[in-house]
Amino acid sequence: MKSINIMLSTINDVKDFVSIVSQFDFEIDLVSGRYAVDAKSIMGIFSLDLSKPIKVNIHSDNTDEFIEAVKRFIVE
């Protein structure tokens, strides 16, 4: 499992992120505080606090293509 931090600032960011994530067949979770939701769920993402960076847990050994696809959302 690999983890990165992302920021989803607008509704369009959320829609674009879910569209990208849905193309991958492995599990991807978003974690904010003690809440974890499926990254492929728009409703789940909107239940999180989007004013802060969100941790992305990628459940795959081959994450390079995924990270490249979402690099515009990644923050340190």
Phi, psi and omega in degrees: 000139178238148180235142173223166176248137179232165174229125177246100190271333185230167176299320178295325175300316180298313180298316180296317180298313180297321178299318179291311183299324183295344179282347183258140187266005177260167181286136177224124181244149172251134182236126176226111185065235180260007180260138176230133179227159176291127181293347180269004183252109178300315180298320178297317180297319180290349176276352180268163175280103184275003179278351180236160176301148182244137178277134178250121175258119183255116184266069180201153175274339182254085187256354186302314181295319178296312181298321177297321182291329183251015187301333181289345178264348187286135174232160179265000000 
